[in-house]
């Protein structure tokens, strides 16, 4: 997919990887980018002065917001489902199920709602592409983030399913699976090397342009993916030692 003159929509655009997606798209010649986020003030603070950026209040857990976005952005040919949530809780160690439900709502049902709403838009505009920003934890489980891992694994399964369903309308569907990234969500990994948000966005867009369906952006992500491919059981065993924090 050629990104020059494309019209894109990025969810979770106010910071982190989402903001880098917006900026990188503009550098690659996108004609317009809808920058979606829950807070209008945060969007206004993140993006000023570029008429190609259209702020769009969008909470992907609200079906009415998603439906309104599809009406407000009828010219989109690239949808980047970047919005995410991680509670950093274990499946059993969490005090209740509220955080797990939010993780599923944001990381699984959010991209599903967006795909259902925007698939007809993309079809009318020639097919285009959908990117779901997932995680290396889509492949293996970190018990410290047990329910987040489960939500991202469900997201990967969903991405592959959507890709198969939308192939007939020539819509590329891409799973981007970075390891821990230097964003607010990655703040728990204080002493770990992290993927730069700019690299995560740039290499994901490289994959879109190349027509790839799965990408591990950043050399740290590629190393982790290679380790998983070489020995999935050993990779999972290493992650299994990282247990939930106790009070």
C-alpha positions as CSV (number, residue, x, y, z in Angstrom):
1,X,0.0,0.0,0.0
2,X,1.4,3.4,-1.0
3,X,1.0,5.8,1.9
4,X,1.5,9.0,-0.1
5,X,-1.7,10.9,-0.3
6,X,-3.5,8.3,1.9
7,X,-6.1,9.3,4.5
8,X,-5.6,7.5,7.8
9,X,-7.3,7.2,11.2
10,X,-5.2,6.4,14.3
11,X,-6.8,5.5,17.7
12,X,-5.0,6.3,20.9
13,X,-3.2,9.1,19.0
14,X,-2.6,11.6,21.8
15,X,0.7,10.0,23.0
16,X,3.1,7.1,22.8
17,X,3.1,5.0,19.7
18,X,-0.1,6.6,18.5
19,X,1.4,10.1,18.2
20,X,4.4,8.7,16.4
21,X,2.0,7.0,13.9
22,X,0.4,10.4,13.1
23,X,3.7,12.1,12.7
24,X,5.2,9.3,10.6
25,X,2.2,9.2,8.3
26,X,2.5,12.9,7.6
27,X,6.2,12.5,6.9
28,X,5.3,9.8,4.4
29,X,3.0,12.1,2.6
30,X,-0.4,11.3,4.0
31,X,-3.0,13.9,2.9
32,X,-5.0,13.7,6.1
33,X,-4.8,11.9,9.5
34,X,-7.8,11.6,11.8
35,X,-6.2,11.6,15.3
36,X,-8.6,9.7,17.6
37,X,-8.5,9.8,21.4
38,X,-10.8,9.9,24.4
39,X,-9.9,13.4,25.6
40,X,-10.3,16.5,23.3
41,X,-7.9,18.5,25.4
42,X,-5.1,15.8,25.1
43,X,-5.5,15.7,21.3
44,X,-5.4,19.5,21.1
45,X,-2.2,19.5,23.2
46,X,-0.6,16.8,21.1
47,X,-1.3,18.3,17.7
48,X,-1.3,22.0,16.8
49,X,-1.0,23.9,13.6
50,X,-1.0,21.2,10.9
51,X,-4.3,21.3,9.0
52,X,-3.8,17.7,7.8
53,X,-4.5,16.5,11.4
54,X,-8.2,16.2,12.3
55,X,-8.7,15.6,16.0
56,X,-11.5,13.1,16.6
57,X,-12.9,12.3,20.1
58,X,-13.1,8.5,20.0
59,X,-13.4,5.9,22.8
60,X,-13.2,2.6,21.1
61,X,-15.2,0.9,23.9
62,X,-18.3,2.9,23.0
63,X,-20.1,1.6,19.9
64,X,-21.8,5.0,19.4
65,X,-18.3,6.7,19.2
66,X,-17.1,4.2,16.7
67,X,-20.2,4.5,14.5
68,X,-19.9,8.3,14.6
69,X,-16.2,8.0,13.6
70,X,-17.1,6.0,10.5
71,X,-19.6,8.7,9.5
72,X,-17.1,11.5,10.3
73,X,-14.2,9.9,8.4
74,X,-15.7,8.5,5.2
75,X,-12.5,9.0,3.2
76,X,-10.3,6.8,5.3
77,X,-8.2,4.1,3.6
78,X,-6.0,3.1,6.5
79,X,-7.2,2.4,10.1
80,X,-4.6,1.9,12.8
81,X,-6.1,0.4,16.0
82,X,-3.4,1.6,18.4
83,X,-5.5,2.3,21.5
84,X,-4.6,-0.1,24.3
85,X,-4.9,-0.7,28.0
86,X,-2.8,-2.8,30.5
87,X,-3.7,-3.1,34.1
88,X,-0.5,-5.0,35.0
89,X,-2.4,-7.6,37.0
90,X,-2.3,-11.4,37.2
91,X,-5.3,-13.5,36.3
92,X,-5.8,-14.7,39.9
93,X,-3.9,-12.1,41.8
94,X,-6.2,-9.2,40.7
95,X,-8.7,-8.2,43.3
96,X,-11.6,-8.5,40.9
97,X,-12.5,-8.8,37.2
98,X,-13.0,-5.1,36.5
99,X,-9.5,-4.5,35.0
100,X,-9.6,-7.7,33.0
101,X,-13.0,-6.7,31.5
102,X,-11.5,-3.3,30.5
103,X,-8.5,-5.0,28.9
104,X,-10.8,-7.1,26.8
105,X,-13.1,-4.2,25.9
106,X,-10.1,-2.0,24.8
107,X,-7.8,-4.6,23.3
108,X,-10.2,-7.0,21.7
109,X,-13.7,-5.5,21.3
110,X,-12.3,-2.1,20.4
111,X,-10.5,-3.3,17.3
112,X,-13.5,-5.5,16.4
113,X,-15.9,-2.6,16.6
114,X,-13.5,-0.5,14.5
115,X,-13.2,-3.2,11.9
116,X,-16.9,-3.8,11.6
117,X,-17.6,-0.1,11.3
118,X,-14.8,0.7,8.8
119,X,-14.7,-2.4,6.6
120,X,-17.4,-0.9,4.4
121,X,-15.6,2.5,4.3
122,X,-12.4,0.8,3.3
123,X,-14.2,-1.2,0.6
124,X,-15.6,1.9,-0.9
125,X,-12.2,3.5,-0.9
126,X,-10.4,0.6,-2.7
127,X,-9.6,-1.8,0.1
128,X,-6.9,-0.1,2.1
129,X,-5.6,-1.6,5.3
130,X,-6.2,-2.1,9.0
131,X,-3.4,-2.3,11.5
132,X,-3.9,-3.8,14.9
133,X,-1.2,-2.9,17.4
134,X,-0.8,-5.9,19.6
135,X,2.2,-7.1,21.6
136,X,4.8,-9.9,21.7
137,X,2.5,-11.1,24.6
138,X,0.0,-12.1,21.8
139,X,2.3,-15.2,21.4
140,X,3.3,-16.0,25.0
141,X,1.9,-15.2,28.4
142,X,3.5,-13.0,31.1
143,X,1.8,-13.9,34.4
144,X,2.4,-10.5,35.8
145,X,0.1,-9.3,33.0
146,X,-2.0,-12.4,32.7
147,X,-5.3,-10.9,31.6
148,X,-3.5,-8.4,29.3
149,X,-1.7,-11.3,27.6
150,X,-5.0,-13.1,27.2
151,X,-6.6,-10.0,25.6
152,X,-3.7,-9.5,23.2
153,X,-3.7,-13.2,22.2
154,X,-7.4,-12.8,21.4
155,X,-6.5,-9.7,19.4
156,X,-4.0,-11.7,17.3
157,X,-6.6,-14.4,16.6
158,X,-9.1,-11.7,15.7
159,X,-6.6,-10.0,13.4
160,X,-6.0,-13.2,11.5
161,X,-9.7,-13.9,11.2
162,X,-10.5,-10.3,10.0
163,X,-7.7,-10.6,7.4
164,X,-9.2,-13.8,6.0
165,X,-12.7,-12.2,5.8
166,X,-11.5,-9.0,4.2
167,X,-9.2,-10.4,1.7
168,X,-12.0,-10.5,-0.9
169,X,-12.3,-6.7,-0.7
170,X,-8.5,-6.3,-1.0
171,X,-8.1,-5.0,2.6
172,X,-4.7,-5.8,4.1
173,X,-4.9,-6.6,7.8
174,X,-1.7,-6.3,9.8
175,X,-0.7,-7.5,13.3
176,X,2.0,-5.4,14.8
177,X,3.6,-7.1,17.8
178,X,6.3,-5.0,19.6
179,X,7.9,-6.0,22.8
180,X,7.9,-3.5,25.7
181,X,8.0,0.0,24.3
182,X,9.2,3.3,25.8
183,X,5.8,4.7,26.6
184,X,3.8,5.3,29.7
185,X,2.3,1.8,29.4
186,X,5.9,0.4,29.4
187,X,6.8,2.3,32.5
188,X,6.8,-0.9,34.6
189,X,9.9,-2.2,32.9
190,X,12.3,0.3,34.6
191,X,15.6,-1.5,34.0
192,X,14.7,-3.1,30.6
193,X,15.7,-2.0,27.2
194,X,12.7,-0.8,25.2
195,X,11.6,-0.2,21.7
196,X,11.4,3.4,20.7
197,X,7.9,4.5,19.9
198,X,9.1,6.1,16.6
199,X,10.6,2.7,15.6
200,X,7.4,0.9,16.5
201,X,5.4,3.2,14.3
202,X,7.9,3.5,11.4
203,X,8.5,-0.2,11.0
204,X,4.8,-1.0,11.3
205,X,4.2,1.4,8.4
206,X,7.0,-0.2,6.5
207,X,5.1,-3.5,6.8
208,X,1.9,-1.9,5.5
209,X,3.8,-0.5,2.5
210,X,5.3,-4.0,1.9
211,X,2.0,-5.8,2.2
212,X,3.1,-7.9,5.2
213,X,0.5,-9.3,7.6
214,X,2.6,-9.7,10.7
215,X,5.5,-7.5,11.9
216,X,7.7,-7.3,15.0
217,X,8.9,-3.7,15.0
218,X,12.2,-2.8,16.5
219,X,15.2,-5.1,16.8
220,X,14.2,-6.1,20.4
221,X,10.9,-7.3,19.1
222,X,12.5,-9.2,16.2
223,X,14.9,-10.9,18.7
224,X,12.0,-11.9,20.9
225,X,10.0,-13.3,18.0
226,X,13.0,-15.3,16.8
227,X,13.5,-16.7,20.3
228,X,9.8,-17.7,20.4
229,X,9.9,-19.3,16.9
230,X,13.1,-21.3,17.8
231,X,11.7,-22.7,21.1
232,X,8.2,-21.6,22.1
233,X,8.2,-23.7,25.3
234,X,11.5,-22.3,26.5
235,X,10.4,-18.7,25.7
236,X,7.2,-19.3,27.7
237,X,9.1,-20.8,30.5
238,X,11.2,-17.7,30.9
239,X,8.2,-15.4,30.9
240,X,6.5,-17.7,33.5
241,X,9.0,-16.7,36.1
242,X,7.6,-13.1,36.1
243,X,4.8,-13.4,38.6
244,X,2.3,-10.8,39.7
245,X,3.3,-8.3,42.3
246,X,2.0,-9.1,45.8
247,X,0.6,-6.4,48.1
